[in-house]
Amino acid sequence: TESFASSWPNLVCEELEAECHTAAWSGYGMVKNCCGGDTLMSDVWLRTLASTPSDDASDPHGTTAENLWNFTSWIPDLVV
């Protein structure tokens, strides 16, 4: 689907009246991107702000220490 609003994760959340958190970026893959680039989705989901890169130019997969997502700040009741 081209619209997240029509995707099954969003529809399930709506049906269950659940809060939905999604990490999605068109063209980014977990292992390889469809359209080039070194930053992968497996890098982005660790970030608070997806577009904040590493301070280290030789590390396209990292981010700044301040930008790492704190996984203890929000704990879901369920993961789909």
Phi, psi and omega in degrees: 000152179261355180238122179298330179301333180263001184279156184297323178299317180293319180296321177296315179299318178297316181297322181271000184053045183254154174286130186246124175245127184225139173248109182213140178208118185304128176091345180274131178250166178287328182242323183212139179275154179286334190233027179089185181093152184265334181284128183252163177298328178293344173272316187296321186294344177278352187262148172287312175248114189302327187269007178273108183279179177290151172288340182267109183299337180276000181239086181289348184263351184266187175208181177285155180300323180292340185264358179290135179293134177269101185291349177270353182284338178211119182245118183286154173280334184206143175240126181255000000 
